């Protein structure tokens, strides 16, 4: 059985795209987790959202 150059190229492309898709899927899972974590802290009044002109920053609220 012989493989053509096109079949080898498409096989390699499929492997690379699958690896990249899995990597991006895991990054998005972590992004969702961190977003929910920050929103929960914001709702519980543990942090406040501060706009410094360039970005939004979560600032800890000191409890007395």
C-alpha positions as CSV (number, residue, x, y, z in Angstrom):
1,X,0.0,0.0,0.0
2,X,1.4,3.3,-1.0
3,X,0.5,6.8,0.3
4,X,0.5,9.8,-2.0
5,X,2.1,13.1,-1.0
6,X,-1.4,14.6,-0.7
7,X,-2.5,11.8,1.7
8,X,0.5,12.3,3.9
9,X,0.0,16.1,3.9
10,X,-3.6,15.8,4.9
11,X,-2.9,13.2,7.6
12,X,-0.2,15.5,9.1
13,X,-2.6,18.5,8.8
14,X,-5.4,16.5,10.6
15,X,-3.0,15.6,13.4
16,X,-1.7,19.1,13.9
17,X,-5.2,20.6,13.8
18,X,-6.5,18.1,16.3
19,X,-3.7,18.9,18.7
20,X,-4.3,22.7,18.3
21,X,-8.0,22.2,18.9
22,X,-7.5,20.3,22.1
23,X,-5.0,22.9,23.3
24,X,-7.5,25.8,22.6
25,X,-10.3,23.8,24.2
26,X,-8.4,23.4,27.4
27,X,-7.4,27.1,27.4
28,X,-11.1,28.1,27.1
29,X,-12.0,25.8,29.9
30,X,-9.5,27.5,32.2
31,X,-10.7,31.0,31.0
32,X,-14.3,30.1,31.9
33,X,-13.2,28.8,35.3
34,X,-11.2,32.0,36.1
35,X,-14.0,34.2,34.8
36,X,-16.6,32.5,37.1
37,X,-14.1,32.7,40.0
38,X,-13.6,36.4,39.6
39,X,-17.4,37.1,39.2
40,X,-18.1,35.1,42.4
41,X,-15.6,37.1,44.3
42,X,-17.1,40.3,42.9
43,X,-20.6,39.3,43.9
44,X,-19.4,38.4,47.4
45,X,-17.8,41.9,47.7
46,X,-14.3,40.4,48.2
47,X,-12.9,42.5,45.3
48,X,-14.0,45.6,43.4
49,X,-13.5,46.4,39.8
50,X,-11.3,49.5,39.1
51,X,-10.8,51.1,35.7
52,X,-7.3,52.6,35.4
53,X,-7.9,53.9,31.9
54,X,-6.0,51.1,30.2
55,X,-7.6,48.0,31.7
56,X,-10.0,46.8,34.4
57,X,-8.3,45.6,37.6
58,X,-9.7,43.6,40.5
59,X,-8.7,45.2,43.7
60,X,-8.9,43.4,47.0
61,X,-11.3,45.0,49.6
62,X,-9.7,45.0,53.0
63,X,-11.9,43.8,55.8
64,X,-11.5,45.3,59.2
